Amino acid sequence: MSLPFVQLGEICDLFNGFAFKSADYVDVSNTLSCRMSNIRPGGIFNIDYNARYLPDSFAEKYDQFLLKDGDVVIAMTDLADAPKILGVPTVIETNGRNILLNQRVGKLAIKDSSKVYFPYLQKALNSPKVRSVYKRFAAGGLQVNLGKKDLLSVSIPLPTLEEQKKIADILGAADSVRLKDQQLVEHYTLLGQSLFLEMFGDPVSNTKGWDIKQLKDLSIKIHSGSTPKGGSKVYVDKGIALLRSQNVWKNKLVLNNAVYIDDETHNKMRKSSLKNRDILMTKTGRINTENSSLGRAAMFLGEDDSANVNGHVYLIRLQKNILNEFVLFILTTNEYREYIRSVCVGGIDKRQINKDHLEKFPIIYPPVELQNKFTEQLQLIEIQKKQAQENLEKSEALFNSLLQRAFKGELTESKAA
């Protein structure tokens, strides 16, 4: 059974948020800004995640952007190569606080609730087929920026209200498992961050007064890669992996989109040949999203000289007596991300970390025994997080399979049979 399709604009309208300035934010208040980072993967709303507070007077001054319980918001920007939150409708929970809609987040309003069942709409817009449409708005860049017209032009299947409720009910159980797995992954991520802050405090303001060392004093090599002569024309099907900024994520290397160079090209780039346990950090990129490409860091765990890096990635080779995991964790904290924002140079769209800045990065250096204690506990947390991540991948695969069947009109048919 094929389902009828409609454009989102036929059943919904969209209202844009306000471009609050960083200077508007205050330390704490009862008024918060609803930003893209508050929309978590899977459609979970968390206003306390990386919270930004606004003066309480703004709730009246900008009351047209004030959200209420039950309002539906949607992220308008995400990464092109790994979108997680783009276009996923998310329900607001204020818990008695003032929440103001920020720029690049839109409020989605259903025109006629007698024709659209929201739980169905949320799942329809989160389907792989619909989400793949968003990539066409990336315009070849690293980021997808949806406009109001773009989003409202997206087509979704829209059966009768009764069919929508049936589909939503069937998908509900699978979605519940998926969201629990997602929350568990986030729990372990936050647990590691909480453990670090409890033991060492803020690594930038150094609230506990630890010794401070510059990154260059902990390293034997800090070097930027280079772009091979000929660019993409020298890439080969198999050979030495050439890691680019899109391969370096927060404490994780993603190699499924790696490119390769031959031995001759690799030998010409020997200065940026990687050794096991080198730390990689992205050199250039944007800074306006949670997963901004600038300043992401991860550890290379491959064999010596089995990979290289291009000109948008730094390699940081620490001294043998330095605990790589501890330094890497510092570089990937939220606090350090804000520090990187403050020292990078360039325009709004494209920023860069200069080598001089990188070499002078301040790294807290508590007693080695404490560093070891932290990394041992972090390793246990990471084992649990890895298991939760594997479970999440399985539950997402099941959920996406059910979604595809649902929007082909197969799910309610098989249930009726």
Buried (B, 14 or more C-beta within 10 A) or exposed (E): EEBEEBEBBBBBBBBBBBEBEEEBBEEEBEBBBBBBBBBBBBBBBBBEBEBBBBEEEBBEEBEEBBBEEEBBBBBBBBBBBEBBBBBBBBBBBBEEBBBBBBBBBBBBEBEEEEBBBBBBBBBBBBBEBBBEBBEEBBEEEBBBBBEBEBBBBBEBBBBEBEBBBBBBBBBEEBBEBBBBBBBBBBEBBEBBBEBBBEBBBBBBEBEEEBEEBEBBEBBEBBBBBBBBEEEEEBBEEEBBBBBBBBBBBBBEBBEEEBBBBBEEBBEBBEEBBBBEBBBBBBBBBBBBBBBBBBBBBBBBEBEEBBBBBBBBBBBBBBEEEBBBBBBBBBBBBBBBBEBBBEBBEBEEEBBBBBBEBBBEBBBBBBEEEEBEEBBEBBEEBBEBBEEBBEBBEEBBEBBBEBBBBBBBBBBBEEEEE
